[in-house]
């Protein structure tokens, strides 16, 4: 069977580029928010159980990791579209 390759062009490429730019902006904002959240959590540490704080810090880390991975996927998609 012949393989048909359908690519993006014109308007679709601009839309995807805009989405990737927005994704990069969100990732940078996530980094800033992660720092702010950690500062706030440090204030709360004395009033919370250590186990609870460890879990909350871990969730903050996971969200940051997710944002980093999303940015990497966006960069790969951009590379793919440029091909």
N, C-alpha and C positions, 0 to 999 in steps of 0.2 A: 504494500500500500504506500502511495506517495505521502510524504509528510508535508503538511502545509504549515508554514510559520507565519503567524500573524503578529506584526509588531505595532508598536505605538508610534504615532507621529502627530505633529502639529499640536492641536489643542490638548490631546491626551497627555503628551509629554509635558506641556506647561502645567497641567493640573497635577500630575505626579510630582513634578519639581516643586510646585508650591506646597504639596503635602509633605514632601521630604524636608523642605525648609522649615515648615511648621513643626515637624517632628524634632528637628535639631534644636529649635527654640524651646520646646517643651522639655527636652532632655537637660538643657542648660538650667532652666528654671527648677527642674527637679533637683539638680545638684545643689542649688542655692537653698531650696526649701529643706533639703536633707540636713544641711549644716544648721539651719535655724531650728529645726525640730530637735536635733541632738542637743543644742544649747538649752532648749526648754526642758528637755528630759533630764539633763544634769541637775537642774533645780529641783525636780520632783524625786530624784533618786532617794533622798533621805526619808521620804514618806511612803515609799512603795517597797514591796518585797523584791529582793535581788532577782529572783526567778522571773517575776513579772517584768522587771526592767530589761533583763536579758532578752526576753521574748519580744518586747516592744522594739528594742534596738535591732533585733534580727529582722523584724518586719520592715523597719525603715531601710535596712540594708537590701532586703529583697526587692523593695519597690525601686530603689536606686539601680540595682542590677537589671531589673526589667526595663527601665528607661534606657540604660546603656545598650542592652541587646536590641531594643527597638531602633535605636539610632544606627546600630551596625547593619540591621536589616535594610533600613532606608538607604544607607550608603551602598550596599550591595545591589539593591534595586536600581539605584541611579547608575551604577557601573553597567549593569545589565542593559539598561535602556540606551546607554551611550554606545553600546556595541553595534 
